[in-house]
């Protein structure tokens, strides 16, 4: 079985390959499909964005496609930036731009009110139209400054009290075990394995 990862983000690609590794599948990426469309993430929710990406890439490649979208919900900001986390500081914003805007908006907010959570939705779409999805959530606190260089996105400002570190300080092994994306893709992996088992039993 072949699947294609519906992302051109190299950091995300590395994480997803690690999370889906060891399965009896061939993982392909959009690097192999240079003319694949750039899917516009214009949904109001992570579910909508992830599913749109997966469906459009499955339709284009003729292969099962896996996509994800992650939002950051900050309590003190009424749940913002939510599904707009990747472009919080503007359409062409860098990771640093987004983190800077978030920290500026939270200046003076005490630690006990800086609660936040990452929400990742993993979507799987098949060329014939079938779709599956899974969700992973990671609770934490927005730090007062960016710390760490191992992650991407908001990882340097997302502090985990139980580890006393930000996501960007954790080793890849730990992050790929406990992160929001890991939790979503652990479920997605189970769904894929179940589907593969069903197909094998039918073909037996």
Long-range contacts (C-beta under 8 A, 24 or more apart in sequence): 1-25, 1-26, 1-64, 1-196, 1-199, 2-26, 2-27, 2-28, 2-63, 2-64, 3-27, 3-28, 3-63, 3-64, 3-65, 3-66, 3-124, 3-192, 4-28, 4-29, 4-30, 4-32, 4-33, 4-57, 4-58, 4-61, 4-63, 4-64, 4-65, 4-66, 5-29, 5-30, 5-65, 5-66, 5-67, 6-30, 6-39, 6-53, 6-54, 6-56, 6-57, 6-65, 6-66, 6-67, 7-53, 7-67, 7-68, 8-38, 11-152, 11-153, 12-68, 12-152, 12-181, 15-176, 15-181, 16-66, 16-68, 16-181, 16-185, 18-172, 18-176, 19-176, 19-181, 19-182, 19-185, 19-186, 19-189, 20-66, 20-185, 20-189, 20-192, 23-189, 23-192, 23-193, 23-196, 24-196, 25-192, 25-196, 28-61, 28-63, 30-57, 33-60, 33-61, 36-60, 36-61, 41-69, 41-86, 43-69, 43-83, 44-83, 45-71, 45-83, 45-121, 46-70, 46-71, 46-83, 46-119, 46-120, 46-121, 47-121, 47-123, 47-133, 47-135, 48-83, 49-83, 49-121, 50-121, 50-122, 50-123, 50-133, 51-121, 51-123, 51-125, 51-131, 51-133, 53-123, 54-123, 54-124, 54-125, 54-131, 55-123, 55-125, 55-131, 57-125, 58-125, 58-126, 58-127, 59-125, 59-127, 61-127, 62-127, 63-127, 64-124, 64-125, 64-126, 64-127, 65-124, 65-125, 66-122, 66-123, 66-124, 66-188, 67-122, 67-123, 67-125, 68-120, 68-121, 68-122, 68-123, 68-181, 68-184, 68-185, 69-120, 69-121, 69-123, 70-118, 70-119, 70-120, 70-121, 70-153, 70-180, 70-181, 71-118, 71-119, 72-102, 72-116, 72-117, 72-118, 72-119, 72-154, 72-158, 73-116, 73-117, 73-119, 74-102, 74-106, 74-114, 74-115, 74-116, 74-142, 75-113, 75-114, 75-115, 75-116, 76-106, 76-109, 76-113, 76-114, 76-115, 77-105, 77-106, 85-153, 85-154, 86-153, 95-152, 95-153, 95-154, 96-146, 98-153, 98-154, 99-146, 99-154, 99-156, 99-157, 102-142, 102-154, 102-157, 103-142, 103-144, 103-145, 103-146, 103-157, 106-142, 106-144, 111-141, 111-144, 114-141, 114-142, 114-143, 115-139, 115-140, 115-141, 116-140, 116-141, 116-142, 116-158, 117-180, 118-154, 118-158, 118-179, 118-180, 118-181, 119-180, 120-180, 120-181, 120-183, 120-184, 120-185, 121-184, 122-181, 122-184, 122-185, 122-187, 122-188, 124-188, 124-191, 124-192, 132-188, 132-191, 132-195, 133-188, 134-184, 134-185, 134-187, 134-188, 134-191, 135-184, 135-187, 136-179, 136-180, 136-181, 136-182, 136-183, 136-184, 136-185, 136-186, 136-187, 137-180, 137-183, 138-178, 138-179, 138-180, 138-183, 140-167, 150-175, 151-175
